[in-house]
Amino acid sequence: MNVTPATTKGEQAKAQLISAALAQFGEYGLNATTREIAAQAGQNIAAIPYYFGSKEDLYLACAQWIADFINAQFQPHTEAAEKLLAQPVPDKAAIRALILNACENMIALLTRDETVNLSKFISREQLAPTAAYRLIHDRVIAPMHTHMTHLIAAFTGLDATDTRTILHTHALLGEILAFRLVRETILLRTGWSQFDDEKTALIYQTIASHIDLILHGLSKGA
């Protein structure tokens, strides 16, 4: 996937190496070779130790890049959640709108071809975690997961620290992730060739209806 345009030759080289490394690590994990990464980046193999130190350091640099990318995408949602949850009695309509907006953004990201390498990298780390996953988790995944749990708890009246509330949140997020991690199944079942804007909108409408079922179904007194 493309990284942010660099302004100097060194920054451009590092960006090209990160982009190539995300693709190679996503496909092969730490079994990816620095030679292939450098070749895909159009850089000399010596550029990796020069800019990053080692293959393992480059791997961690990829994790940091992913954390920065996700943080940039969801920082507005995080700030809005903190502001909303700080209110004595958060408005339920505002909570629902924020949950829907965050999920719509997540769906848009996970149906884009250019984020496939990012998803592959994180999926590998989920199944066989290294220090790289902890970096991503602590920086962005845990805060996002926690904010979503608190939003759901504020809407439903459940305890945000209750394991069951955390599981409900995880299950909801899992519905969205399924459209990336089990992508081929839904393409074959629907006869779609890809996720275009129309298909993405339909996925969002489906998830939105499930969100309402979950929020109202879990609400105390419902």
Backbone as a chain_set.jsonl record, in Angstrom:
{"seq": "MNVTPATTKGEQAKAQLISAALAQFGEYGLNATTREIAAQAGQNIAAIPYYFGSKEDLYLACAQWIADFINAQFQPHTEAAEKLLAQPVPDKAAIRALILNACENMIALLTRDETVNLSKFISREQLAPTAAYRLIHDRVIAPMHTHMTHLIAAFTGLDATDTRTILHTHALLGEILAFRLVRETILLRTGWSQFDDEKTALIYQTIASHIDLILHGLSKGA", "coords": {"N": [[0.838, -1.172, 0.0], [0.365, 2.327, -0.518], [2.401, 4.776, 1.032], [2.541, 7.843, 2.949], [3.465, 10.616, 0.939], [6.935, 11.359, 0.719], [9.294, 13.922, 1.704], [12.029, 14.269, 1.463], [14.974, 12.729, -0.001], [15.936, 10.644, 1.626], [13.715, 10.189, 3.319], [11.886, 9.416, 1.425], [13.018, 7.028, 0.51], [12.867, 5.469, 2.852], [10.089, 5.387, 3.127], [9.393, 3.94, 0.833], [10.6, 1.518, 1.397], [9.189, 0.739, 3.703], [6.62, 0.427, 2.597], [7.072, -1.686, 0.774], [7.965, -3.602, 2.582], [5.695, -4.005, 4.172], [4.075, -5.352, 2.364], [5.621, -7.676, 1.835], [6.093, -8.742, 4.434], [3.459, -9.074, 5.206], [2.713, -11.121, 3.544], [4.617, -13.18, 3.97], [5.466, -13.049, 6.601], [8.034, -12.908, 9.111], [9.654, -14.476, 7.635], [10.061, -13.332, 5.237], [12.421, -11.977, 2.94], [15.154, -9.69, 3.182], [16.316, -9.048, 0.815], [14.295, -9.378, -1.13], [12.497, -7.468, -0.208], [13.973, -5.083, -0.491], [14.343, -5.143, -3.272], [11.674, -4.949, -4.206], [11.125, -2.441, -3.279], [12.76, -0.945, -4.816], [15.27, -0.283, -3.958], [18.686, -0.344, -2.779], [19.946, -3.216, -1.108], [21.466, -2.596, 1.092], [20.272, -0.398, 2.112], [18.397, -1.06, 3.996], [19.65, -1.92, 6.536], [20.899, 0.531, 6.876], [18.869, 2.484, 7.215], [17.121, 1.289, 9.036], [18.34, -0.66, 10.662], [17.984, -3.553, 11.196], [16.31, -6.51, 9.905], [14.353, -7.233, 11.725], [14.012, -4.839, 13.09], [12.972, -3.323, 11.032], [10.577, -4.631, 10.713], [9.286, -3.938, 13.111], [9.144, -1.234, 12.619], [7.283, -1.217, 10.588], [5.052, -2.019, 12.032], [4.791, 0.213, 13.676], [4.214, 2.115, 11.736], [1.729, 1.169, 10.862], [0.246, 1.526, 13.219], [0.338, 4.321, 13.424], [-1.034, 4.996, 11.084], [-3.631, 3.878, 11.469], [-4.335, 5.286, 13.757], [-4.439, 7.907, 12.76], [-6.662, 7.676, 11.102], [-8.748, 7.204, 12.868], [-8.604, 8.983, 14.988], [-10.294, 11.324, 15.135], [-12.754, 10.096, 15.792], [-12.133, 8.931, 18.228], [-11.602, 11.189, 19.821], [-14.107, 12.4, 19.728], [-15.612, 10.463, 21.043], [-14.507, 10.499, 23.621], [-15.211, 13.078, 24.432], [-17.996, 12.919, 24.346], [-18.552, 10.848, 26.18], [-17.744, 12.031, 28.486], [-19.778, 13.576, 29.319], [-22.364, 14.082, 31.768], [-24.826, 12.716, 31.363], [-24.762, 11.069, 28.656], [-26.014, 11.67, 25.361], [-28.197, 9.472, 23.795], [-28.829, 9.299, 21.073], [-26.67, 10.602, 19.945], [-24.629, 8.899, 20.726], [-25.282, 6.558, 19.305], [-25.025, 7.559, 16.686], [-22.287, 8.113, 16.587], [-21.151, 5.575, 16.954], [-22.104, 4.305, 14.634], [-20.878, 5.915, 12.691], [-18.138, 5.467, 13.163], [-18.001, 2.732, 12.601], [-18.769, 2.74, 9.934], [-16.597, 4.048, 8.812], [-14.615, 2.168, 9.35], [-15.505, 0.021, 7.794], [-15.24, 1.136, 5.247], [-12.448, 1.364, 5.088], [-11.657, -1.329, 5.283], [-12.614, -2.488, 3.001], [-11.132, -1.607, 0.97], [-8.741, -2.162, -1.538], [-6.12, -1.304, -1.214], [-5.524, -1.517, 1.457], [-5.06, -4.121, 2.045], [-2.532, -5.355, 2.55], [-1.888, -4.293, 5.021], [-3.908, -5.461, 6.58], [-3.218, -8.166, 6.309], [-0.778, -8.211, 7.637], [-1.543, -7.543, 10.294], [-3.299, -9.668, 10.797], [-1.601, -11.892, 10.785], [-0.151, -11.269, 13.055], [-2.133, -11.433, 14.972], [-2.604, -14.166, 15.101], [-0.112, -15.23, 15.628], [1.378, -13.669, 17.741], [3.86, -11.098, 18.144], [6.284, -8.797, 19.49], [5.561, -6.725, 17.902], [2.794, -6.791, 17.578], [1.907, -6.066, 20.124], [2.713, -3.445, 20.207], [1.04, -2.243, 18.255], [-1.416, -2.885, 19.37], [-1.417, -1.639, 21.954], [-1.126, 1.009, 21.212], [-3.257, 1.71, 19.402], [-5.382, -0.263, 18.946], [-6.373, -1.261, 21.45], [-7.253, 1.215, 22.732], [-9.279, 1.988, 20.864], [-11.014, -0.224, 20.948], [-11.74, -0.135, 23.627], [-13.013, 2.385, 23.823], [-15.207, 1.931, 22.132], [-16.491, -0.083, 23.555], [-17.228, 1.325, 25.873], [-18.975, 3.182, 24.757], [-21.05, 1.521, 23.838], [-21.82, 0.486, 26.301], [-22.691, 2.838, 27.557], [-24.925, 3.451, 26.056], [-26.591, 1.21, 26.405], [-26.742, 0.759, 29.129], [-25.267, -1.135, 30.337], [-22.462, -2.57, 32.147], [-19.36, -1.294, 31.49], [-17.012, -2.53, 32.16], [-17.576, -5.15, 32.436], [-16.995, -8.438, 31.423], [-18.741, -9.608, 29.596], [-19.831, -7.427, 28.238], [-17.582, -6.485, 26.938], [-17.163, -8.673, 25.275], [-19.458, -8.567, 23.666], [-18.929, -6.209, 22.316], [-16.62, -6.952, 20.944], [-17.647, -8.948, 19.317], [-19.332, -7.472, 17.671], [-17.468, -5.834, 16.292], [-16.151, -7.881, 15.055], [-17.971, -8.688, 13.132], [-17.65, -6.74, 11.186], [-14.948, -7.054, 10.513], [-15.087, -9.511, 9.298], [-15.732, -9.093, 6.661], [-13.355, -8.515, 5.503], [-11.523, -10.513, 6.334], [-12.823, -12.825, 5.643], [-13.307, -12.499, 3.012], [-13.333, -13.688, 0.411], [-15.29, -15.639, 0.578], [-17.743, -14.195, 0.809], [-17.725, -12.833, -1.588], [-17.952, -14.912, -3.44], [-20.397, -16.039, -2.631], [-22.217, -13.997, -3.107], [-21.803, -13.384, -5.719], [-20.409, -11.199, -6.43], [-17.704, -9.327, -7.895], [-15.91, -7.666, -6.778], [-15.4, -5.252, -4.104], [-17.051, -2.493, -4.611], [-18.119, 0.995, -4.51], [-20.909, 0.838, -4.325], [-21.336, -1.756, -3.311], [-19.986, -1.564, -0.893], [-21.568, 0.315, 0.411], [-23.894, -1.179, 0.739], [-22.982, -3.169, 2.452], [-22.451, -1.584, 4.692], [-25.073, -0.727, 5.33], [-26.165, -3.141, 6.128], [-24.586, -3.815, 8.383], [-25.211, -1.598, 9.962], [-27.921, -2.058, 10.545], [-27.653, -4.298, 12.133], [-26.226, -3.227, 14.255], [-28.162, -1.584, 15.439], [-29.971, -3.551, 16.269], [-28.402, -4.856, 18.149], [-27.798, -2.789, 20.006], [-30.366, -2.008, 20.952], [-31.352, -4.464, 21.734], [-29.687, -5.196, 23.816], [-30.131, -3.232, 25.632], [-30.992, -2.194, 28.896], [-34.091, -2.88, 30.303], [-35.276, -3.107, 27.905]], "CA": [[0.0, 0.0, 0.0], [1.147, 3.535, -0.605], [2.576, 5.529, 2.259], [2.472, 9.28, 2.744], [4.59, 11.104, 0.132], [8.06, 11.856, 1.507], [9.78, 15.216, 1.232], [13.455, 14.192, 1.181], [15.371, 11.461, -0.61], [15.987, 9.632, 2.68], [12.353, 9.876, 3.748], [11.258, 8.684, 0.33], [13.57, 5.669, 0.527], [12.276, 4.789, 4.006], [8.679, 5.144, 2.825], [9.336, 2.864, -0.161], [10.965, 0.277, 2.088], [8.054, 0.377, 4.564], [5.547, -0.054, 1.734], [7.462, -3.009, 0.283], [8.038, -4.51, 3.727], [4.324, -4.357, 4.557], [3.615, -6.372, 1.413], [6.378, -8.903, 2.022], [5.82, -9.285, 5.769], [2.069, -9.512, 5.216], [2.625, -12.384, 2.802], [5.533, -14.216, 4.443], [5.892, -12.834, 7.97], [9.467, -12.652, 9.239], [10.379, -15.286, 6.657], [10.355, -12.471, 4.09], [13.851, -11.678, 2.87], [15.492, -8.285, 2.965], [16.627, -8.895, -0.604], [13.032, -9.168, -1.843], [11.938, -6.182, 0.235], [14.744, -4.027, -1.138], [14.061, -5.189, -4.706], [10.327, -4.419, -4.426], [11.159, -1.006, -2.974], [13.647, -0.273, -5.754], [16.375, 0.229, -3.16], [19.805, -1.245, -2.524], [19.717, -3.98, 0.119], [22.169, -1.93, 2.197], [19.431, 0.684, 2.635], [17.631, -1.55, 5.155], [20.415, -1.682, 7.766], [21.235, 1.95, 6.992], [17.731, 3.25, 7.719], [16.338, 0.621, 10.084], [19.179, -1.461, 11.539], [17.877, -4.984, 10.905], [14.996, -6.908, 9.411], [13.431, -7.188, 12.865], [13.726, -3.425, 13.333], [12.084, -2.908, 9.943], [9.277, -5.229, 11.04], [8.7, -3.068, 14.133], [8.851, 0.046, 11.968], [6.02, -1.438, 9.891], [4.009, -2.003, 13.06], [4.619, 1.608, 14.084], [3.53, 2.79, 10.631], [0.33, 0.749, 10.917], [-0.361, 2.204, 14.368], [0.176, 5.731, 13.061], [-2.067, 5.069, 10.042], [-4.942, 3.648, 12.085], [-4.589, 6.404, 14.669], [-4.831, 9.062, 11.953], [-7.998, 7.441, 10.57], [-9.789, 7.128, 13.905], [-8.425, 9.982, 16.037], [-11.506, 12.145, 15.311], [-13.765, 9.29, 16.478], [-11.68, 8.785, 19.616], [-11.805, 12.47, 20.502], [-15.545, 12.602, 19.862], [-16.091, 9.528, 22.063], [-14.081, 10.997, 24.931], [-16.018, 14.262, 24.742], [-19.367, 12.479, 24.584], [-18.611, 10.043, 27.401], [-17.469, 12.899, 29.634], [-21.024, 14.226, 29.716], [-23.052, 13.376, 32.871], [-25.792, 11.787, 30.76], [-24.537, 11.134, 27.202], [-27.201, 11.559, 24.52], [-28.205, 8.164, 23.125], [-28.802, 9.481, 19.622], [-25.286, 10.955, 19.608], [-23.843, 7.675, 20.888], [-25.578, 5.701, 18.153], [-24.46, 8.172, 15.488], [-20.836, 7.971, 16.641], [-20.857, 4.157, 16.7], [-22.357, 4.068, 13.215], [-19.867, 6.622, 11.914], [-16.868, 4.755, 13.319], [-18.107, 1.458, 11.884], [-18.781, 3.049, 8.5], [-15.214, 4.339, 8.448], [-13.895, 0.904, 9.377], [-15.931, -0.738, 6.615], [-14.623, 1.772, 4.079], [-11.027, 1.005, 5.077], [-11.456, -2.769, 5.122], [-13.041, -2.942, 1.676], [-10.207, -1.014, 0.009], [-7.655, -3.075, -1.901], [-4.825, -0.806, -0.779], [-5.265, -1.838, 2.865], [-4.944, -5.577, 2.195], [-1.261, -5.716, 3.181], [-2.022, -3.932, 6.433], [-4.739, -6.5, 7.2], [-2.434, -9.402, 6.353], [0.227, -8.044, 8.692], [-2.206, -7.632, 11.594], [-3.856, -11.015, 10.939], [-0.495, -12.759, 11.191], [0.194, -10.94, 14.428], [-3.21, -11.932, 15.829], [-2.472, -15.616, 15.239], [1.209, -15.54, 16.186], [1.805, -12.325, 18.138], [5.216, -10.743, 18.534], [6.296, -7.469, 20.098], [4.934, -5.802, 16.956], [1.36, -6.692, 17.846], [1.69, -5.309, 21.354], [2.873, -2.039, 19.853], [-0.198, -1.814, 17.589], [-2.518, -3.043, 20.322], [-1.373, -0.609, 22.985], [-1.23, 2.35, 20.623], [-4.544, 2.039, 18.765], [-6.473, -1.23, 19.013], [-6.967, -1.25, 22.786], [-8.064, 2.418, 22.941], [-10.476, 1.958, 20.033], [-11.882, -1.272, 21.487], [-12.238, 0.357, 24.912], [-13.981, 3.456, 23.583], [-16.422, 1.336, 21.581], [-17.142, -0.779, 24.668], [-17.851, 2.331, 26.738], [-20.119, 3.748, 24.035], [-22.121, 0.53, 23.893], [-22.27, 0.435, 27.69], [-23.428, 4.068, 27.856], [-26.228, 3.375, 25.38], [-27.41, 0.083, 26.878], [-26.828, 0.699, 30.58], [-24.442, -2.237, 30.818], [-21.197, -2.233, 32.79], [-18.3, -1.32, 30.483], [-15.91, -3.397, 32.61], [-18.063, -6.532, 32.45], [-16.443, -9.223, 30.311], [-19.782, -9.835, 28.592], [-19.937, -6.223, 27.422], [-16.39, -6.505, 26.079], [-17.39, -9.707, 24.261], [-20.45, -8.048, 22.722], [-18.214, -5.235, 21.481], [-15.72, -7.699, 20.066], [-18.472, -9.645, 18.326], [-19.776, -6.465, 16.706], [-16.329, -5.494, 15.45], [-15.858, -9.069, 14.262], [-18.857, -8.687, 11.961], [-17.034, -5.876, 10.174], [-13.696, -7.685, 10.089], [-15.386, -10.679, 8.462], [-15.776, -8.712, 5.246], [-11.984, -8.516, 5.014], [-10.853, -11.784, 6.603], [-13.548, -13.897, 4.935], [-13.707, -11.753, 1.82], [-13.589, -14.533, -0.75], [-16.561, -16.327, 0.78], [-18.889, -13.338, 0.493], [-17.695, -12.539, -3.019], [-18.483, -16.076, -4.152], [-21.795, -16.237, -2.258], [-23.039, -12.937, -3.689], [-21.531, -13.237, -7.144], [-19.698, -9.945, -6.662], [-16.31, -9.48, -8.321], [-15.095, -6.826, -5.918], [-16.145, -4.328, -3.261], [-17.055, -1.12, -5.106], [-18.848, 1.906, -3.62], [-22.27, 0.337, -4.132], [-21.271, -2.924, -2.435], [-19.587, -1.083, 0.427], [-22.752, 0.956, 1.001], [-24.809, -2.253, 1.136], [-22.384, -3.777, 3.65], [-22.679, -0.668, 5.809], [-26.491, -0.781, 5.694], [-26.358, -4.402, 6.849], [-23.962, -3.672, 9.704], [-25.977, -0.592, 10.705], [-29.134, -2.691, 11.066], [-27.215, -5.183, 13.216], [-25.875, -2.371, 15.386], [-29.404, -1.198, 16.11], [-30.491, -4.741, 16.951], [-27.541, -5.105, 19.316], [-27.962, -1.72, 20.997], [-31.689, -2.065, 21.561], [-31.519, -5.78, 22.353], [-28.92, -5.252, 25.059], [-30.514, -2.141, 26.534], [-31.739, -2.586, 30.084], [-35.477, -2.472, 30.256], [-35.795, -3.257, 26.548]], "C": [[0.877, 1.227, 0.0], [1.236, 4.228, 0.745], [2.554, 7.012, 1.926], [3.678, 9.761, 1.944], [5.68, 11.718, 0.999], [8.6, 13.138, 0.893], [11.276, 15.216, 0.934], [13.77, 12.836, 0.587], [15.396, 10.344, 0.422], [14.604, 9.221, 3.147], [11.621, 9.073, 2.679], [11.739, 7.237, 0.308], [12.962, 4.868, 1.677], [10.821, 4.45, 3.744], [8.517, 3.999, 1.834], [9.668, 1.521, 0.481], [9.84, -0.191, 3.008], [6.932, -0.214, 3.731], [5.837, -1.463, 1.226], [7.482, -4.022, 1.414], [6.656, -4.928, 4.197], [3.786, -5.464, 3.653], [4.307, -7.704, 1.659], [6.114, -9.546, 3.386], [4.38, -9.781, 5.858], [1.903, -10.876, 4.565], [3.431, -13.496, 3.465], [5.947, -14.072, 5.907], [7.382, -12.535, 8.01], [10.314, -13.571, 8.362], [10.664, -14.5, 5.381], [11.84, -12.11, 4.111], [14.08, -10.19, 2.617], [15.814, -8.025, 1.491], [15.358, -8.621, -1.409], [12.403, -7.828, -1.47], [12.645, -5.034, -0.48], [14.442, -3.976, -2.637], [12.692, -4.593, -5.009], [10.292, -2.908, -4.198], [11.998, -0.221, -3.981], [14.839, 0.355, -5.065], [17.49, -0.805, -3.07], [19.567, -1.951, -1.199], [20.398, -3.338, 1.336], [21.337, -0.814, 2.818], [18.663, 0.24, 3.884], [18.429, -1.399, 6.45], [20.751, -0.204, 7.972], [20.096, 2.731, 7.649], [17.046, 2.618, 8.935], [17.167, -0.22, 11.056], [19.167, -2.932, 11.186], [16.485, -5.281, 10.357], [13.954, -6.83, 10.521], [13.052, -5.738, 13.207], [12.791, -2.873, 12.26], [10.668, -3.427, 10.195], [8.554, -4.36, 12.08], [8.354, -1.702, 13.563], [7.541, -0.05, 11.183], [4.852, -1.399, 10.869], [3.733, -0.576, 13.522], [3.88, 2.386, 12.999], [2.044, 2.45, 10.636], [-0.391, 1.462, 12.052], [-0.62, 3.671, 14.053], [-0.953, 5.908, 12.045], [-3.457, 4.909, 10.645], [-5.308, 4.809, 13.004], [-5.066, 7.632, 13.897], [-6.256, 8.92, 11.434], [-9.08, 7.584, 11.635], [-9.629, 8.131, 15.049], [-9.653, 10.871, 16.22], [-12.616, 11.396, 16.055], [-13.416, 9.145, 17.958], [-11.94, 10.056, 20.411], [-13.293, 12.736, 20.731], [-16.122, 11.696, 20.955], [-15.729, 10.024, 23.458], [-14.927, 12.195, 25.361], [-17.442, 13.867, 25.101], [-19.498, 11.735, 25.907], [-18.328, 10.864, 28.658], [-18.73, 13.611, 30.129], [-21.698, 13.42, 30.828], [-24.043, 12.333, 32.365], [-25.641, 11.894, 29.242], [-25.819, 10.899, 26.414], [-27.148, 10.265, 23.711], [-28.146, 8.298, 21.604], [-27.384, 9.811, 19.153], [-24.373, 9.743, 19.727], [-24.034, 6.773, 19.675], [-24.924, 6.245, 16.894], [-22.944, 7.995, 15.444], [-20.413, 6.532, 16.377], [-21.018, 3.845, 15.222], [-21.272, 4.703, 12.346], [-18.523, 5.915, 11.964], [-16.882, 3.443, 12.534], [-18.125, 1.675, 10.378], [-17.366, 3.331, 8.002], [-14.384, 3.054, 8.394], [-14.231, 0.053, 8.159], [-15.273, -0.179, 5.361], [-13.147, 1.392, 3.963], [-10.817, -0.463, 4.724], [-11.971, -3.316, 3.791], [-12.177, -2.318, 0.574], [-9.054, -1.97, -0.263], [-6.309, -2.615, -1.342], [-4.529, -1.055, 0.694], [-5.109, -3.342, 3.108], [-3.659, -5.96, 2.921], [-1.262, -5.393, 4.666], [-2.806, -5.014, 7.175], [-3.989, -7.818, 7.322], [-1.425, -9.35, 7.488], [-0.421, -8.233, 10.057], [-2.771, -9.03, 11.83], [-2.782, -12.0, 11.37], [-0.144, -12.525, 12.65], [-0.884, -11.4, 15.409], [-3.028, -13.418, 16.111], [-1.142, -16.03, 15.861], [1.848, -14.226, 16.626], [3.276, -12.227, 18.524], [5.137, -9.377, 19.223], [5.617, -6.442, 19.198], [3.439, -5.666, 17.246], [1.101, -5.861, 19.09], [1.801, -3.809, 21.101], [1.584, -1.499, 19.231], [-1.366, -1.844, 18.565], [-2.549, -1.891, 21.323], [-1.624, 0.781, 22.415], [-2.634, 2.655, 20.102], [-5.673, 1.029, 18.987], [-7.149, -1.218, 20.373], [-7.779, 0.016, 23.053], [-9.356, 2.418, 22.132], [-11.492, 0.958, 20.577], [-12.527, -0.791, 22.787], [-13.282, 1.453, 24.724], [-15.292, 2.9, 23.041], [-17.205, 0.604, 22.673], [-17.866, 0.214, 25.568], [-19.048, 2.999, 26.06], [-21.307, 2.799, 24.078], [-22.696, 0.449, 25.304], [-23.111, 1.658, 28.044], [-24.815, 4.045, 27.222], [-27.145, 2.354, 26.051], [-27.614, 0.06, 28.39], [-26.042, -0.448, 31.167], [-23.163, -1.7, 31.463], [-20.075, -2.38, 31.762], [-17.141, -2.226, 30.868], [-16.309, -4.865, 32.654], [-17.53, -7.264, 31.217], [-17.473, -9.441, 29.218], [-19.968, -8.624, 27.685], [-18.767, -6.129, 26.456], [-16.58, -7.525, 24.96], [-18.416, -9.252, 23.229], [-19.798, -7.051, 21.77], [-17.332, -5.95, 20.469], [-16.497, -8.418, 18.965], [-18.961, -8.677, 17.253], [-18.646, -6.09, 15.756], [-15.948, -6.665, 14.541], [-16.729, -9.171, 13.03], [-18.24, -7.866, 10.827], [-15.775, -6.522, 9.623], [-13.939, -8.875, 9.161], [-15.408, -10.336, 6.979], [-14.381, -8.541, 4.657], [-11.377, -9.899, 5.15], [-11.534, -12.967, 5.919], [-14.116, -13.312, 3.64], [-14.122, -12.659, 0.666], [-14.931, -15.253, -0.638], [-17.739, -15.452, 0.36], [-18.904, -12.944, -0.98], [-18.3, -13.687, -3.82], [-19.969, -16.274, -3.867], [-22.712, -15.207, -2.916], [-22.884, -12.822, -5.2], [-20.848, -11.923, -7.477], [-18.277, -10.249, -7.129], [-15.369, -8.689, -7.428], [-16.01, -5.978, -5.027], [-16.032, -2.927, -3.858], [-17.892, -0.266, -4.162], [-20.258, 1.403, -3.324], [-22.289, -0.841, -3.154], [-20.905, -2.508, -1.004], [-20.764, -0.434, 1.154], [-23.735, -0.099, 1.497], [-24.296, -2.963, 2.388], [-22.636, -2.892, 4.864], [-24.146, -0.702, 6.257], [-26.792, -2.036, 6.508], [-25.81, -4.304, 8.267], [-24.747, -2.683, 10.558], [-27.245, -1.197, 11.3], [-28.796, -3.626, 12.22], [-26.845, -4.383, 14.461], [-27.125, -1.965, 16.155], [-30.022, -2.373, 16.863], [-29.706, -5.007, 18.233], [-27.784, -4.055, 20.399], [-29.3, -1.801, 21.707], [-31.929, -3.403, 22.267], [-30.809, -5.894, 23.688], [-29.351, -4.207, 26.085], [-31.336, -2.655, 27.708], [-33.145, -2.024, 30.018], [-36.101, -2.617, 28.888], [-36.78, -4.424, 26.481]], "O": [[2.015, 1.179, 0.467], [0.267, 4.263, 1.504], [2.548, 7.392, 0.755], [4.804, 9.359, 2.236], [5.394, 12.501, 1.905], [8.39, 13.409, -0.29], [11.747, 16.094, 0.21], [12.962, 11.91, 0.651], [14.941, 9.232, 0.151], [14.343, 8.035, 3.35], [10.841, 8.172, 2.985], [10.941, 6.322, 0.105], [12.582, 3.712, 1.492], [10.359, 3.362, 4.089], [7.61, 3.178, 1.974], [9.071, 0.501, 0.135], [9.564, -1.388, 3.085], [6.353, -1.235, 4.1], [4.962, -2.329, 1.242], [7.066, -5.167, 1.236], [6.457, -6.081, 4.581], [3.127, -6.395, 4.118], [3.653, -8.747, 1.689], [5.932, -10.761, 3.477], [4.108, -10.79, 6.509], [1.066, -11.679, 4.976], [2.976, -14.639, 3.516], [6.711, -14.898, 6.407], [7.934, -11.976, 7.063], [11.54, -13.464, 8.344], [11.43, -14.957, 4.533], [12.436, -11.957, 5.177], [13.3, -9.529, 1.931], [15.609, -6.921, 0.987], [15.342, -7.738, -2.267], [11.844, -7.139, -2.323], [12.0, -4.128, -1.008], [14.301, -2.894, -3.207], [12.549, -3.82, -5.955], [9.527, -2.189, -4.842], [11.96, 1.009, -4.006], [15.363, 1.379, -5.504], [17.259, -1.998, -3.263], [19.043, -1.348, -0.262], [19.954, -3.52, 2.469], [21.646, -0.335, 3.909], [18.318, 1.066, 4.729], [17.921, -0.794, 7.394], [20.874, 0.257, 9.107], [20.335, 3.546, 8.54], [16.464, 3.32, 9.762], [16.722, -0.466, 12.177], [20.217, -3.509, 10.904], [15.605, -4.42, 10.346], [12.818, -6.415, 10.291], [11.91, -5.456, 13.568], [11.921, -2.052, 12.55], [9.686, -2.737, 9.919], [7.362, -4.082, 11.946], [7.377, -1.082, 13.982], [6.78, 0.916, 11.118], [3.802, -0.826, 10.58], [2.581, -0.199, 13.734], [3.022, 3.217, 13.3], [1.2, 3.324, 10.441], [-1.508, 1.949, 11.874], [-1.682, 4.201, 14.381], [-1.733, 6.856, 12.135], [-4.355, 5.704, 10.369], [-6.453, 5.259, 13.023], [-5.992, 8.318, 14.331], [-6.983, 9.908, 11.332], [-10.191, 8.029, 11.347], [-10.432, 8.133, 15.982], [-10.029, 11.153, 17.358], [-13.335, 11.99, 16.858], [-14.285, 9.226, 18.825], [-12.437, 10.005, 21.536], [-13.69, 13.232, 21.786], [-17.01, 12.107, 21.702], [-16.552, 9.974, 24.371], [-15.311, 12.304, 26.526], [-18.029, 14.407, 26.039], [-20.442, 11.963, 26.665], [-18.641, 10.432, 29.768], [-18.745, 14.176, 31.223], [-21.611, 12.193, 30.829], [-24.095, 11.212, 32.871], [-26.309, 12.711, 28.608], [-26.617, 10.029, 26.762], [-26.162, 9.998, 23.023], [-27.491, 7.503, 20.93], [-26.951, 9.354, 18.095], [-23.452, 9.573, 18.929], [-23.065, 6.285, 19.093], [-24.335, 5.491, 16.12], [-22.379, 7.753, 14.377], [-19.438, 6.287, 15.666], [-20.162, 3.192, 14.625], [-20.806, 4.096, 11.381], [-17.847, 5.776, 10.945], [-15.898, 3.088, 11.885], [-17.557, 0.88, 9.629], [-16.984, 2.907, 6.911], [-13.555, 2.878, 7.501], [-13.347, -0.562, 7.562], [-14.803, -0.935, 4.51], [-12.655, 1.129, 2.866], [-9.912, -0.803, 3.962], [-11.776, -4.494, 3.494], [-12.462, -2.483, -0.612], [-8.462, -2.521, 0.664], [-5.452, -3.442, -1.031], [-3.405, -0.829, 1.142], [-5.036, -3.779, 4.256], [-3.688, -6.804, 3.817], [-0.701, -6.136, 5.472], [-2.417, -5.434, 8.265], [-4.114, -8.512, 8.331], [-1.24, -10.329, 8.212], [0.082, -8.99, 10.887], [-2.726, -9.526, 12.955], [-3.025, -12.851, 12.226], [0.129, -13.469, 13.392], [-0.576, -11.723, 16.557], [-3.268, -13.877, 17.227], [-1.056, -17.055, 16.538], [2.756, -13.724, 15.964], [3.849, -13.129, 19.135], [4.048, -8.874, 19.5], [5.151, -5.407, 19.675], [2.882, -4.571, 17.172], [0.181, -5.044, 19.113], [1.081, -3.01, 21.699], [1.094, -0.44, 19.621], [-2.2, -0.939, 18.581], [-3.582, -1.249, 21.513], [-2.255, 1.622, 23.055], [-3.151, 3.748, 20.335], [-6.817, 1.433, 19.196], [-8.377, -1.17, 20.447], [-8.897, -0.085, 23.557], [-10.409, 2.801, 22.641], [-12.684, 1.254, 20.657], [-13.715, -1.014, 23.018], [-14.317, 1.449, 25.39], [-16.369, 3.344, 23.442], [-18.434, 0.666, 22.71], [-18.999, -0.035, 25.98], [-20.026, 3.341, 26.725], [-22.437, 3.219, 24.326], [-23.911, 0.355, 25.483], [-24.118, 1.544, 28.742], [-25.77, 4.566, 27.797], [-28.334, 2.609, 26.24], [-28.543, -0.579, 28.883], [-26.133, -0.715, 32.365], [-22.834, -0.521, 31.332], [-19.863, -3.467, 31.225], [-16.37, -2.648, 30.006], [-15.465, -5.73, 32.886], [-17.613, -6.753, 30.1], [-17.127, -9.458, 28.037], [-20.234, -8.778, 26.493], [-18.934, -5.742, 25.3], [-16.199, -7.268, 23.818], [-18.258, -9.525, 22.039], [-20.078, -7.047, 20.572], [-17.303, -5.596, 19.291], [-16.051, -8.483, 17.819], [-19.001, -9.018, 16.071], [-18.848, -6.036, 14.543], [-15.486, -6.473, 13.416], [-16.292, -9.677, 11.996], [-18.302, -8.252, 9.66], [-15.556, -6.538, 8.411], [-13.089, -9.204, 8.335], [-15.134, -11.191, 6.136], [-14.235, -8.434, 3.439], [-10.782, -10.412, 4.203], [-10.899, -13.986, 5.65], [-15.245, -13.599, 3.242], [-15.143, -12.422, 0.021], [-15.623, -15.452, -1.636], [-18.63, -15.906, -0.358], [-19.972, -12.744, -1.558], [-19.064, -13.466, -4.759], [-20.725, -16.64, -4.768], [-23.858, -15.515, -3.245], [-23.728, -12.237, -5.878], [-20.716, -11.561, -8.646], [-17.716, -11.295, -6.802], [-14.181, -8.999, -7.33], [-17.232, -5.989, -5.179], [-15.033, -2.242, -3.64], [-18.331, -0.751, -3.119], [-20.743, 1.53, -2.199], [-23.151, -0.916, -2.278], [-21.448, -3.037, -0.034], [-20.934, -0.61, 2.361], [-24.342, 0.066, 2.555], [-25.074, -3.314, 3.275], [-22.991, -3.383, 5.935], [-24.419, -0.705, 7.457], [-27.575, -1.999, 7.457], [-26.485, -4.665, 9.231], [-24.929, -2.908, 11.755], [-27.607, -0.885, 12.434], [-29.562, -3.736, 13.178], [-27.117, -4.808, 15.584], [-27.139, -1.998, 17.385], [-30.537, -2.204, 17.968], [-30.281, -5.342, 19.269], [-27.956, -4.394, 21.57], [-29.364, -1.677, 22.93], [-32.627, -3.46, 23.279], [-31.266, -6.601, 24.586], [-28.984, -4.286, 27.258], [-32.26, -3.45, 27.534], [-33.355, -0.849, 29.717], [-37.277, -2.31, 28.693], [-37.326, -4.71, 25.415]]}, "num_chains": 1, "name": "protein.A"}
